[in-house]
Amino acid sequence: MWLTRVPAFFARYKGLPILAGIGLIALGFALQFVPLGPLNWLTETNLLLYLGAAVGLLGVLLADALG
């Protein structure tokens, strides 16, 4: 059931994963200026930067594959 719904959703909203990737990168940039205490490793490792780049690239590939 979800094998038909997920591609139909992404075919309708092709730019959503790309925008989510851009949002993750922007969130990671903004969090660098906020003291996070125990979650400081989140900005030190640039996790949101790498995750946002991966989501954005997969979004581009998915949008191209779905036409």
PyMOL Python script that loads the backbone (N, CA, C, O; Angstrom):
from pymol import cmd

cmd.read_pdbstr("""\
ATOM      1  N   MET A   1       0.821  -1.181   0.000  1.00  0.00           N
ATOM      2  CA  MET A   1       0.000   0.000   0.000  1.00  0.00           C
ATOM      3  C   MET A   1       0.874   1.257   0.000  1.00  0.00           C
ATOM      4  O   MET A   1       0.619   2.184  -0.769  1.00  0.00           O
ATOM      5  N   TRP A   2       1.896   1.298   0.850  1.00  0.00           N
ATOM      6  CA  TRP A   2       2.724   2.500   0.903  1.00  0.00           C
ATOM      7  C   TRP A   2       3.633   2.587  -0.306  1.00  0.00           C
ATOM      8  O   TRP A   2       4.153   3.663  -0.602  1.00  0.00           O
ATOM      9  N   LEU A   3       3.843   1.475  -1.020  1.00  0.00           N
ATOM     10  CA  LEU A   3       4.674   1.497  -2.227  1.00  0.00           C
ATOM     11  C   LEU A   3       4.020   2.281  -3.365  1.00  0.00           C
ATOM     12  O   LEU A   3       4.713   2.725  -4.280  1.00  0.00           O
ATOM     13  N   THR A   4       2.740   2.451  -3.323  1.00  0.00           N
ATOM     14  CA  THR A   4       2.054   3.265  -4.334  1.00  0.00           C
ATOM     15  C   THR A   4       1.812   4.684  -3.847  1.00  0.00           C
ATOM     16  O   THR A   4       1.743   5.612  -4.653  1.00  0.00           O
ATOM     17  N   ARG A   5       1.683   4.862  -2.548  1.00  0.00           N
ATOM     18  CA  ARG A   5       1.374   6.191  -2.022  1.00  0.00           C
ATOM     19  C   ARG A   5       2.589   7.109  -1.965  1.00  0.00           C
ATOM     20  O   ARG A   5       2.482   8.298  -2.264  1.00  0.00           O
ATOM     21  N   VAL A   6       3.748   6.562  -1.583  1.00  0.00           N
ATOM     22  CA  VAL A   6       4.953   7.386  -1.426  1.00  0.00           C
ATOM     23  C   VAL A   6       5.417   7.968  -2.762  1.00  0.00           C
ATOM     24  O   VAL A   6       5.662   9.173  -2.828  1.00  0.00           O
ATOM     25  N   PRO A   7       5.551   7.171  -3.834  1.00  0.00           N
ATOM     26  CA  PRO A   7       5.952   7.776  -5.113  1.00  0.00           C
ATOM     27  C   PRO A   7       4.924   8.775  -5.654  1.00  0.00           C
ATOM     28  O   PRO A   7       5.288   9.764  -6.289  1.00  0.00           O
ATOM     29  N   ALA A   8       3.658   8.512  -5.400  1.00  0.00           N
ATOM     30  CA  ALA A   8       2.634   9.458  -5.847  1.00  0.00           C
ATOM     31  C   ALA A   8       2.744  10.786  -5.083  1.00  0.00           C
ATOM     32  O   ALA A   8       2.535  11.858  -5.651  1.00  0.00           O
ATOM     33  N   PHE A   9       3.068  10.698  -3.807  1.00  0.00           N
ATOM     34  CA  PHE A   9       3.235  11.912  -3.014  1.00  0.00           C
ATOM     35  C   PHE A   9       4.427  12.726  -3.511  1.00  0.00           C
ATOM     36  O   PHE A   9       4.330  13.941  -3.679  1.00  0.00           O
ATOM     37  N   PHE A  10       5.572  12.036  -3.749  1.00  0.00           N
ATOM     38  CA  PHE A  10       6.756  12.749  -4.198  1.00  0.00           C
ATOM     39  C   PHE A  10       6.650  13.203  -5.642  1.00  0.00           C
ATOM     40  O   PHE A  10       7.316  14.161  -6.034  1.00  0.00           O
ATOM     41  N   ALA A  11       5.834  12.544  -6.434  1.00  0.00           N
ATOM     42  CA  ALA A  11       5.606  13.011  -7.803  1.00  0.00           C
ATOM     43  C   ALA A  11       4.789  14.298  -7.792  1.00  0.00           C
ATOM     44  O   ALA A  11       4.948  15.155  -8.660  1.00  0.00           O
ATOM     45  N   ARG A  12       3.924  14.420  -6.812  1.00  0.00           N
ATOM     46  CA  ARG A  12       3.102  15.623  -6.712  1.00  0.00           C
ATOM     47  C   ARG A  12       3.893  16.803  -6.135  1.00  0.00           C
ATOM     48  O   ARG A  12       3.757  17.936  -6.595  1.00  0.00           O
ATOM     49  N   TYR A  13       4.716  16.521  -5.130  1.00  0.00           N
ATOM     50  CA  TYR A  13       5.514  17.558  -4.473  1.00  0.00           C
ATOM     51  C   TYR A  13       6.998  17.274  -4.710  1.00  0.00           C
ATOM     52  O   TYR A  13       7.693  16.824  -3.800  1.00  0.00           O
ATOM     53  N   LYS A  14       7.478  17.528  -5.902  1.00  0.00           N
ATOM     54  CA  LYS A  14       8.847  17.176  -6.288  1.00  0.00           C
ATOM     55  C   LYS A  14       9.902  17.961  -5.527  1.00  0.00           C
ATOM     56  O   LYS A  14      10.982  17.435  -5.256  1.00  0.00           O
ATOM     57  N   GLY A  15       9.620  19.181  -5.185  1.00  0.00           N
ATOM     58  CA  GLY A  15      10.619  20.023  -4.538  1.00  0.00           C
ATOM     59  C   GLY A  15      10.665  19.903  -3.030  1.00  0.00           C
ATOM     60  O   GLY A  15      11.494  20.553  -2.392  1.00  0.00           O
ATOM     61  N   LEU A  16       9.810  19.100  -2.444  1.00  0.00           N
ATOM     62  CA  LEU A  16       9.752  19.001  -0.985  1.00  0.00           C
ATOM     63  C   LEU A  16      11.038  18.455  -0.362  1.00  0.00           C
ATOM     64  O   LEU A  16      11.505  19.032   0.620  1.00  0.00           O
ATOM     65  N   PRO A  17      11.639  17.373  -0.876  1.00  0.00           N
ATOM     66  CA  PRO A  17      12.905  16.922  -0.261  1.00  0.00           C
ATOM     67  C   PRO A  17      14.036  17.933  -0.430  1.00  0.00           C
ATOM     68  O   PRO A  17      14.899  18.045   0.440  1.00  0.00           O
ATOM     69  N   ILE A  18      14.041  18.662  -1.528  1.00  0.00           N
ATOM     70  CA  ILE A  18      15.069  19.678  -1.744  1.00  0.00           C
ATOM     71  C   ILE A  18      14.904  20.810  -0.733  1.00  0.00           C
ATOM     72  O   ILE A  18      15.884  21.283  -0.157  1.00  0.00           O
ATOM     73  N   LEU A  19      13.659  21.241  -0.522  1.00  0.00           N
ATOM     74  CA  LEU A  19      13.412  22.288   0.467  1.00  0.00           C
ATOM     75  C   LEU A  19      13.706  21.806   1.881  1.00  0.00           C
ATOM     76  O   LEU A  19      14.171  22.582   2.716  1.00  0.00           O
ATOM     77  N   ALA A  20      13.440  20.541   2.155  1.00  0.00           N
ATOM     78  CA  ALA A  20      13.770  19.991   3.474  1.00  0.00           C
ATOM     79  C   ALA A  20      15.284  19.980   3.682  1.00  0.00           C
ATOM     80  O   ALA A  20      15.761  20.275   4.778  1.00  0.00           O
ATOM     81  N   GLY A  21      16.038  19.644   2.642  1.00  0.00           N
ATOM     82  CA  GLY A  21      17.499  19.674   2.742  1.00  0.00           C
ATOM     83  C   GLY A  21      18.026  21.071   2.980  1.00  0.00           C
ATOM     84  O   GLY A  21      18.930  21.267   3.793  1.00  0.00           O
ATOM     85  N   ILE A  22      17.470  22.045   2.278  1.00  0.00           N
ATOM     86  CA  ILE A  22      17.877  23.440   2.479  1.00  0.00           C
ATOM     87  C   ILE A  22      17.521  23.893   3.893  1.00  0.00           C
ATOM     88  O   ILE A  22      18.282  24.624   4.527  1.00  0.00           O
ATOM     89  N   GLY A  23      16.368  23.458   4.380  1.00  0.00           N
ATOM     90  CA  GLY A  23      15.966  23.804   5.744  1.00  0.00           C
ATOM     91  C   GLY A  23      16.890  23.212   6.791  1.00  0.00           C
ATOM     92  O   GLY A  23      17.210  23.871   7.780  1.00  0.00           O
ATOM     93  N   LEU A  24      17.326  21.962   6.583  1.00  0.00           N
ATOM     94  CA  LEU A  24      18.257  21.343   7.528  1.00  0.00           C
ATOM     95  C   LEU A  24      19.602  22.059   7.537  1.00  0.00           C
ATOM     96  O   LEU A  24      20.206  22.241   8.594  1.00  0.00           O
ATOM     97  N   ILE A  25      20.067  22.463   6.365  1.00  0.00           N
ATOM     98  CA  ILE A  25      21.338  23.189   6.296  1.00  0.00           C
ATOM     99  C   ILE A  25      21.218  24.544   6.987  1.00  0.00           C
ATOM    100  O   ILE A  25      22.120  24.948   7.720  1.00  0.00           O
ATOM    101  N   ALA A  26      20.110  25.247   6.758  1.00  0.00           N
ATOM    102  CA  ALA A  26      19.901  26.549   7.400  1.00  0.00           C
ATOM    103  C   ALA A  26      19.746  26.399   8.914  1.00  0.00           C
ATOM    104  O   ALA A  26      20.230  27.238   9.673  1.00  0.00           O
ATOM    105  N   LEU A  27      19.075  25.333   9.354  1.00  0.00           N
ATOM    106  CA  LEU A  27      18.925  25.099  10.786  1.00  0.00           C
ATOM    107  C   LEU A  27      20.273  24.809  11.439  1.00  0.00           C
ATOM    108  O   LEU A  27      20.550  25.290  12.537  1.00  0.00           O
ATOM    109  N   GLY A  28      21.102  24.028  10.770  1.00  0.00           N
ATOM    110  CA  GLY A  28      22.436  23.756  11.298  1.00  0.00           C
ATOM    111  C   GLY A  28      23.282  25.009  11.390  1.00  0.00           C
ATOM    112  O   GLY A  28      24.052  25.179  12.335  1.00  0.00           O
ATOM    113  N   PHE A  29      23.140  25.892  10.401  1.00  0.00           N
ATOM    114  CA  PHE A  29      23.881  27.159  10.444  1.00  0.00           C
ATOM    115  C   PHE A  29      23.403  28.037  11.592  1.00  0.00           C
ATOM    116  O   PHE A  29      24.211  28.640  12.297  1.00  0.00           O
ATOM    117  N   ALA A  30      22.089  28.108  11.778  1.00  0.00           N
ATOM    118  CA  ALA A  30      21.546  28.955  12.840  1.00  0.00           C
ATOM    119  C   ALA A  30      21.882  28.413  14.226  1.00  0.00           C
ATOM    120  O   ALA A  30      22.097  29.189  15.157  1.00  0.00           O
ATOM    121  N   LEU A  31      21.928  27.091  14.373  1.00  0.00           N
ATOM    122  CA  LEU A  31      22.208  26.508  15.686  1.00  0.00           C
ATOM    123  C   LEU A  31      23.657  26.680  16.106  1.00  0.00           C
ATOM    124  O   LEU A  31      23.978  26.477  17.277  1.00  0.00           O
ATOM    125  N   GLN A  32      24.537  27.045  15.195  1.00  0.00           N
ATOM    126  CA  GLN A  32      25.933  27.277  15.570  1.00  0.00           C
ATOM    127  C   GLN A  32      26.084  28.476  16.496  1.00  0.00           C
ATOM    128  O   GLN A  32      27.071  28.579  17.224  1.00  0.00           O
ATOM    129  N   PHE A  33      25.121  29.373  16.471  1.00  0.00           N
ATOM    130  CA  PHE A  33      25.214  30.600  17.263  1.00  0.00           C
ATOM    131  C   PHE A  33      24.436  30.500  18.579  1.00  0.00           C
ATOM    132  O   PHE A  33      24.372  31.467  19.338  1.00  0.00           O
ATOM    133  N   VAL A  34      23.851  29.344  18.846  1.00  0.00           N
ATOM    134  CA  VAL A  34      23.060  29.144  20.061  1.00  0.00           C
ATOM    135  C   VAL A  34      23.794  28.128  20.946  1.00  0.00           C
ATOM    136  O   VAL A  34      24.148  27.048  20.474  1.00  0.00           O
ATOM    137  N   PRO A  35      24.024  28.458  22.212  1.00  0.00           N
ATOM    138  CA  PRO A  35      24.652  27.455  23.098  1.00  0.00           C
ATOM    139  C   PRO A  35      23.654  26.333  23.398  1.00  0.00           C
ATOM    140  O   PRO A  35      22.579  26.580  23.945  1.00  0.00           O
ATOM    141  N   LEU A  36      24.015  25.111  23.039  1.00  0.00           N
ATOM    142  CA  LEU A  36      23.098  23.988  23.173  1.00  0.00           C
ATOM    143  C   LEU A  36      23.382  23.106  24.377  1.00  0.00           C
ATOM    144  O   LEU A  36      22.595  22.211  24.685  1.00  0.00           O
ATOM    145  N   GLY A  37      24.478  23.338  25.053  1.00  0.00           N
ATOM    146  CA  GLY A  37      24.811  22.529  26.228  1.00  0.00           C
ATOM    147  C   GLY A  37      25.151  21.105  25.829  1.00  0.00           C
ATOM    148  O   GLY A  37      26.117  20.881  25.099  1.00  0.00           O
ATOM    149  N   PRO A  38      24.364  20.129  26.302  1.00  0.00           N
ATOM    150  CA  PRO A  38      24.694  18.735  26.006  1.00  0.00           C
ATOM    151  C   PRO A  38      24.518  18.373  24.527  1.00  0.00           C
ATOM    152  O   PRO A  38      25.087  17.379  24.074  1.00  0.00           O
ATOM    153  N   LEU A  39      23.763  19.134  23.784  1.00  0.00           N
ATOM    154  CA  LEU A  39      23.570  18.862  22.355  1.00  0.00           C
ATOM    155  C   LEU A  39      24.566  19.617  21.490  1.00  0.00           C
ATOM    156  O   LEU A  39      24.340  19.785  20.291  1.00  0.00           O
ATOM    157  N   ASN A  40      25.650  20.067  22.074  1.00  0.00           N
ATOM    158  CA  ASN A  40      26.655  20.828  21.334  1.00  0.00           C
ATOM    159  C   ASN A  40      27.331  19.980  20.253  1.00  0.00           C
ATOM    160  O   ASN A  40      27.838  20.526  19.273  1.00  0.00           O
ATOM    161  N   TRP A  41      27.344  18.662  20.417  1.00  0.00           N
ATOM    162  CA  TRP A  41      27.949  17.780  19.419  1.00  0.00           C
ATOM    163  C   TRP A  41      27.214  17.874  18.083  1.00  0.00           C
ATOM    164  O   TRP A  41      27.777  17.570  17.031  1.00  0.00           O
ATOM    165  N   LEU A  42      25.964  18.294  18.138  1.00  0.00           N
ATOM    166  CA  LEU A  42      25.154  18.417  16.920  1.00  0.00           C
ATOM    167  C   LEU A  42      25.741  19.446  15.969  1.00  0.00           C
ATOM    168  O   LEU A  42      25.741  19.238  14.756  1.00  0.00           O
ATOM    169  N   THR A  43      26.240  20.546  16.502  1.00  0.00           N
ATOM    170  CA  THR A  43      26.832  21.572  15.655  1.00  0.00           C
ATOM    171  C   THR A  43      28.321  21.345  15.431  1.00  0.00           C
ATOM    172  O   THR A  43      28.862  21.741  14.399  1.00  0.00           O
ATOM    173  N   GLU A  44      28.988  20.707  16.397  1.00  0.00           N
ATOM    174  CA  GLU A  44      30.428  20.461  16.230  1.00  0.00           C
ATOM    175  C   GLU A  44      30.711  19.462  15.113  1.00  0.00           C
ATOM    176  O   GLU A  44      31.731  19.570  14.431  1.00  0.00           O
ATOM    177  N   THR A  45      29.830  18.504  14.922  1.00  0.00           N
ATOM    178  CA  THR A  45      30.042  17.495  13.886  1.00  0.00           C
ATOM    179  C   THR A  45      29.423  17.888  12.547  1.00  0.00           C
ATOM    180  O   THR A  45      29.588  17.171  11.560  1.00  0.00           O
ATOM    181  N   ASN A  46      28.717  19.009  12.499  1.00  0.00           N
ATOM    182  CA  ASN A  46      28.018  19.462  11.290  1.00  0.00           C
ATOM    183  C   ASN A  46      27.051  18.402  10.773  1.00  0.00           C
ATOM    184  O   ASN A  46      26.922  18.202   9.565  1.00  0.00           O
ATOM    185  N   LEU A  47      26.380  17.734  11.687  1.00  0.00           N
ATOM    186  CA  LEU A  47      25.462  16.661  11.333  1.00  0.00           C
ATOM    187  C   LEU A  47      24.330  17.166  10.452  1.00  0.00           C
ATOM    188  O   LEU A  47      23.985  16.525   9.460  1.00  0.00           O
ATOM    189  N   LEU A  48      23.753  18.302  10.802  1.00  0.00           N
ATOM    190  CA  LEU A  48      22.632  18.821  10.021  1.00  0.00           C
ATOM    191  C   LEU A  48      23.074  19.276   8.634  1.00  0.00           C
ATOM    192  O   LEU A  48      22.293  19.205   7.686  1.00  0.00           O
ATOM    193  N   LEU A  49      24.304  19.738   8.504  1.00  0.00           N
ATOM    194  CA  LEU A  49      24.827  20.120   7.195  1.00  0.00           C
ATOM    195  C   LEU A  49      24.909  18.905   6.275  1.00  0.00           C
ATOM    196  O   LEU A  49      24.447  18.947   5.134  1.00  0.00           O
ATOM    197  N   TYR A  50      25.501  17.828   6.780  1.00  0.00           N
ATOM    198  CA  TYR A  50      25.657  16.630   5.962  1.00  0.00           C
ATOM    199  C   TYR A  50      24.319  15.953   5.688  1.00  0.00           C
ATOM    200  O   TYR A  50      24.084  15.453   4.588  1.00  0.00           O
ATOM    201  N   LEU A  51      23.453  15.937   6.683  1.00  0.00           N
ATOM    202  CA  LEU A  51      22.128  15.346   6.496  1.00  0.00           C
ATOM    203  C   LEU A  51      21.308  16.147   5.490  1.00  0.00           C
ATOM    204  O   LEU A  51      20.619  15.568   4.650  1.00  0.00           O
ATOM    205  N   GLY A  52      21.379  17.467   5.571  1.00  0.00           N
ATOM    206  CA  GLY A  52      20.666  18.315   4.624  1.00  0.00           C
ATOM    207  C   GLY A  52      21.188  18.172   3.210  1.00  0.00           C
ATOM    208  O   GLY A  52      20.409  18.180   2.257  1.00  0.00           O
ATOM    209  N   ALA A  53      22.502  18.042   3.059  1.00  0.00           N
ATOM    210  CA  ALA A  53      23.080  17.852   1.728  1.00  0.00           C
ATOM    211  C   ALA A  53      22.649  16.512   1.141  1.00  0.00           C
ATOM    212  O   ALA A  53      22.343  16.428  -0.048  1.00  0.00           O
ATOM    213  N   ALA A  54      22.622  15.464   1.962  1.00  0.00           N
ATOM    214  CA  ALA A  54      22.205  14.145   1.475  1.00  0.00           C
ATOM    215  C   ALA A  54      20.729  14.139   1.095  1.00  0.00           C
ATOM    216  O   ALA A  54      20.357  13.581   0.063  1.00  0.00           O
ATOM    217  N   VAL A  55      19.893  14.752   1.913  1.00  0.00           N
ATOM    218  CA  VAL A  55      18.458  14.806   1.608  1.00  0.00           C
ATOM    219  C   VAL A  55      18.218  15.619   0.340  1.00  0.00           C
ATOM    220  O   VAL A  55      17.388  15.244  -0.489  1.00  0.00           O
ATOM    221  N   GLY A  56      18.934  16.724   0.185  1.00  0.00           N
ATOM    222  CA  GLY A  56      18.776  17.545  -1.010  1.00  0.00           C
ATOM    223  C   GLY A  56      19.211  16.820  -2.274  1.00  0.00           C
ATOM    224  O   GLY A  56      18.532  16.895  -3.299  1.00  0.00           O
ATOM    225  N   LEU A  57      20.338  16.119  -2.208  1.00  0.00           N
ATOM    226  CA  LEU A  57      20.798  15.369  -3.381  1.00  0.00           C
ATOM    227  C   LEU A  57      19.857  14.228  -3.724  1.00  0.00           C
ATOM    228  O   LEU A  57      19.570  13.992  -4.898  1.00  0.00           O
ATOM    229  N   LEU A  58      19.379  13.521  -2.720  1.00  0.00           N
ATOM    230  CA  LEU A  58      18.405  12.468  -2.988  1.00  0.00           C
ATOM    231  C   LEU A  58      17.095  13.041  -3.533  1.00  0.00           C
ATOM    232  O   LEU A  58      16.425  12.405  -4.348  1.00  0.00           O
ATOM    233  N   GLY A  59      16.737  14.234  -3.084  1.00  0.00           N
ATOM    234  CA  GLY A  59      15.542  14.884  -3.616  1.00  0.00           C
ATOM    235  C   GLY A  59      15.685  15.236  -5.081  1.00  0.00           C
ATOM    236  O   GLY A  59      14.732  15.097  -5.847  1.00  0.00           O
ATOM    237  N   VAL A  60      16.869  15.692  -5.485  1.00  0.00           N
ATOM    238  CA  VAL A  60      17.128  15.995  -6.898  1.00  0.00           C
ATOM    239  C   VAL A  60      17.047  14.725  -7.726  1.00  0.00           C
ATOM    240  O   VAL A  60      16.436  14.717  -8.795  1.00  0.00           O
ATOM    241  N   LEU A  61      17.659  13.649  -7.241  1.00  0.00           N
ATOM    242  CA  LEU A  61      17.611  12.379  -7.962  1.00  0.00           C
ATOM    243  C   LEU A  61      16.189  11.834  -8.048  1.00  0.00           C
ATOM    244  O   LEU A  61      15.785  11.304  -9.083  1.00  0.00           O
ATOM    245  N   LEU A  62      15.444  11.961  -6.979  1.00  0.00           N
ATOM    246  CA  LEU A  62      14.074  11.473  -6.963  1.00  0.00           C
ATOM    247  C   LEU A  62      13.180  12.281  -7.900  1.00  0.00           C
ATOM    248  O   LEU A  62      12.343  11.719  -8.606  1.00  0.00           O
ATOM    249  N   ALA A  63      13.359  13.590  -7.901  1.00  0.00           N
ATOM    250  CA  ALA A  63      12.553  14.429  -8.785  1.00  0.00           C
ATOM    251  C   ALA A  63      12.872  14.142 -10.260  1.00  0.00           C
ATOM    252  O   ALA A  63      11.979  14.179 -11.108  1.00  0.00           O
ATOM    253  N   ASP A  64      14.128  13.861 -10.558  1.00  0.00           N
ATOM    254  CA  ASP A  64      14.514  13.542 -11.923  1.00  0.00           C
ATOM    255  C   ASP A  64      13.963  12.172 -12.334  1.00  0.00           C
ATOM    256  O   ASP A  64      13.531  11.998 -13.473  1.00  0.00           O
ATOM    257  N   ALA A  65      13.975  11.213 -11.427  1.00  0.00           N
ATOM    258  CA  ALA A  65      13.485   9.866 -11.749  1.00  0.00           C
ATOM    259  C   ALA A  65      11.966   9.851 -11.931  1.00  0.00           C
ATOM    260  O   ALA A  65      11.447   9.112 -12.769  1.00  0.00           O
ATOM    261  N   LEU A  66      11.261  10.658 -11.155  1.00  0.00           N
ATOM    262  CA  LEU A  66       9.804  10.663 -11.253  1.00  0.00           C
ATOM    263  C   LEU A  66       9.300  11.530 -12.397  1.00  0.00           C
ATOM    264  O   LEU A  66       8.115  11.509 -12.726  1.00  0.00           O
ATOM    265  N   GLY A  67      10.194  12.281 -12.992  1.00  0.00           N
ATOM    266  CA  GLY A  67       9.833  13.060 -14.170  1.00  0.00           C
ATOM    267  C   GLY A  67       9.129  14.292 -13.804  1.00  0.00           C
ATOM    268  O   GLY A  67       8.751  15.070 -14.680  1.00  0.00           O
TER     269      GLY A  67
END
""", "prot")
cmd.dss("prot")
cmd.show_as("cartoon", "prot")
cmd.util.cbc("prot")
cmd.orient("prot")
